[in-house]
Amino acid sequence: MPELQLKAQPLLGGFRTVIGETELKELAELTIVSIAIPQHGEEALTSAIAEAYGASMPPPGESTLSTNGKLRFLWTARDQLFVLIDEACPNAADGVSEKLTGKAYTTQQTDNWITLRLAGTKAREALERICPIDLHPSVFPQGRVARTVMEHMGVIILHERADTFLLLSASSTANSFVHAVETSLQNVS
């Protein structure tokens, strides 16, 4: 019997387009882990995150970075965080759980989300056409995160740095989501 090997493939095949000075790109190597905070466990988890990663617990609507800059903690909902890891880590949830010494419940989320980075001079303008929240830097500064909708699809949006946004949407609507963002970018370019 032949030995089969399975290899993970990006949802959109590594999609990338550049329109004008703005790039829209699928992030296939990003790992996502969900952290659920146990009842009455926020203080213990805050200490565990600081000890394990040198990061602070992000307040609602914010994100924080680990000391080495490779992990970003996003506040995504009450008693829930996402950890974004800048590399492919198939068993990251187990690793995060170990580092947090049982102070939280972790779940691997990578395959449940399509992750896009929109970066360049037209990024904010393109998103403002399809995103109902105010993305002006004075209102939505770098590090800010929000759950919202774009073209009827649920999205987590992170303002990573100047003219750069990270967008997470359900993998089940990956093609529709990238089409919506790409079309908006085309319309403002």
N, C-alpha and C positions, 0 to 999 in steps of 0.2 A: 504494500500500500504506500503510495507516495506521501511524503511528509509535507504538509501544507504550512505555509507561513502567512499570517495575516499582517498587513501593514496599514496603519491608520492613514487616511487620506483627508485633506482639508475639505470641508463641506462644499466650498466653491472652487476647489481645485487650485487654490493659491491665487485667487483673483487679485488683480492689481490694474489700476488705470490711472493715468495722469491726464488731467484736463487743465490746460493753462499751467498755472504754477501750483496746483493743488492735486495731491495724491489721495486716492481712496484704495485701501489695501486690506485684504483679509490677513489676520494674524493667526496663522496656523500653529505656531509654536507657543502660544500663550496657554497657561494652565489656570483653571478656575476651581477654587475650593470654597464651598459654603461652610460657614461657621455659625451654628445655632447656639445661642447663649442659654444655659440652663436657668431655670427659675432661681432668682436670688443669686445668680452666679456672675454678675457683671464685674464686681470688684475683683474676684479671683481671676477671671479671664483677663482683665486689664493688667494685672500683675504678671500673669503668664506671658502675655504678648510682649510686654516690656522686657521681661527676663530673656525670653527665647529669641526675640527679633530686634530688640531695641526700638520698638515702635510704640506709639501711644494708641489707645483705643480711639478710633475716629468718632467724633460727635455726629449726630444726625446731619446728613447732607454733605459730609466731608470724607476725605480719604487721608491716610497717612502712609509713610514709607518706612520700610525696615532700614536699619543702619547701613546695610550694604547696598540699598537701593534696588534690590532684585525682587522684593515683594511689596505689593501695595494692598493695604487693607481699606475696603470700601464699606461704608455704612449703606446697606441696601434696604433695610426695613427694621422695624422694632425687633430687638433681640436677634438680629441677623447681620452678618458681615460676609463679604466675599473677599477672598485673598486671590490676587492676581500674581502669578509667578511668570517671570520673563523667559521661561523655557518649557519644553515639553517634559512633563513629569507624570507618567502613567499612574503612579500610586501616591500622588501628592497628599491626598486626604489622610492617609495613614501616617505619613511623615509629619504633617501639621498637627494631627492629633497627638502623636508622641511628644512633639516639641511643647505642646500646650498642656502636657501631663494630665490629660483627662478633664480639663476645665471647660471643655466645649464638645459639642457634637459636630463632626465634620462629614462632608459628603463631596465626592468628586463631581464637578459640574461641567467640566470642559466640553463634553460632547453635546450638552444640552443647549449651548449658546453658539451663535455666530458672532465673532468679534471682528470689528472693522476699525481701522484708524483712518480718520480724515484729517489731513494735515496740509496746510498751505494758506495762501492769502484769501481764498474764497471759502474756506471751511465754515466759518461762522455764518456767513451770508447764505450758504447752501442749506445749512441746518435750520436757520431761522425761517425758511420757507415751509418746513414740514414739522417743526418742533414747537409746541405751544408754550414753552417756557422761555423767559428772557435770558439769552445767552451772552448779553453784553458783559465784558470782563468786570465791570463795577458791580454787577449783580451776581454773576456766575464766574467767580475768579478761578484761577488755577487750583486744582485739588478738589474743587466742588464736584459733587456727584448727585444725580437725581434719577428717579424712576419716572418715566413719562410715556407718551405714545408718539409715534411718527407714522403717518399714513395708516392708521388703525392698528399698528403693531406695537406691542409693549417693548420698551427700550430702557436700558440703563445707560446713562450718558455721563462721562467723566471728562472734565476739562483738564487734560494732562499737562499741557504747557501752551505757550502763546501760539495761537492759530492751529492747535492740535487737539482733537477730541477722539476719545475711545468710545465706541458704540457697541453694546451687547444686546442682542435680540434672540428670540427663540430660534433654535436650529430648524424647526419645522417650517419657518417662513424665510429662510436664508435668501432664497432667490428673489422673493418679492421685496425683502428689505434692502438688499444691495441695489436692486433696480430703482427703488424709491430714492435712495441717497444719490446714486449716480445721475438719475434724471434731474434731481434738484441741482446738483453741481453743474450739469450741462446747461441748465436754464439760467444760471447766474454768471456763466463764463462767456 
